[in-house]
Amino acid sequence: MDNADDVHLPQQKGPAARRSPALGRLLEILDLEAIEVNIFRGRSPHESLQRVFGGHVAGQALVAAGRTVPSERPVHSLHAYFLRPGDPQVPIVYQVDRVRDGRSFTTRRVVSVQHGEVIFILSASFQAPEEGFEHQVPMPSAPDPETLPTFQERYAPYRDELAGWYSRPRPIDVRYVGDVPRAAVDRAARNEGPQEPRSQVWMRTDGPLPDDPLLHVCAVTYASDMTLLDSVLLSHGVAWSTGQILGASLDHAMWFHRPFRADEWFLYDQDSPSASGSRGLARGEIFTRDGRLAVSVVQEGVIRPLRPPAG
């Protein structure tokens, strides 16, 4: 598809003209092609990447699972493993196994295939709405997103180091509450001591989305992989862009607690409780702007120093 407005999705919220071209391409990526019963094919973005972004394949796999479940049963959790790097030059085939259709819960397993090999697997559970106990942790304090610099403004001091990654269009508007993760390298160079392994970002899609709740969940699934492992690096004075480390996602889990819209600001509060054995664990909580805990996220990744860590 050449025009994002041609994507076969439910009625849009607001004029499509307000949607950025990058967000239009994300909608195309999430609009899978049904090629057989329980089998879908997903496009890859036209980018010169070495491998498919993890949030891309996770979002597409969740779309595939959700397309086989009645819309009145929203997803409440997913658990996924990244097995092999995805090839961005070819489509990904998603095979859905309808594991269970119960009275309250529905379970799906998705196997993602490229070049005859499994690159990613996802299990997702969906639940019919029910009433029950309610509680949540309080939302942490953070300045309003409109008061914070844009991604390009925050990373302007490092634009030469980032090269094309700095200027590439992004479907997700990201506003860092504190310093960007790259600043941890500068702190280490000034011997300012280790930084706390915690970060906050405000996020939303760069324009309005259609009203389909599954699409909003899949957009947040895509976004949840963008900054989470950064929290692992903060205590060690390293960053992805400096060539000091090699990293990749190993697994990813999400629990969806309450409804939300991905095109409205949400606060992503992230921390890392542990790093060991060339692996790092990161946790995240996503809050709506009015303070509701919407999503919990946990991810482990391979993080290998390319030279011995200091200390």
Protein Blocks (a to p, Z undefined) as FASTA:
>chain_A
ZZfklpccdddehjfklpcfklmmmmmmmmccdfbghiacdddddddbfbdcfklmmmmm
mmmmmmmgcfklccfbdcdddfbdcdfkbccddddddfbacfkbccddddddeehiafbd
cddddddddddddddddddddddfklpccfklmmmmmmmmnmmmmmpccfbdcddfbdcf
klmmmmmmnonopaddbdddddddebdddfblklmmmmmmmmmmmmmmmmmmmmnopafk
lopaccddfbdcdddfbgcdfkbccddddddfbdeehiacdddddddfkopafbdcdddd
ddddfbdceZZ
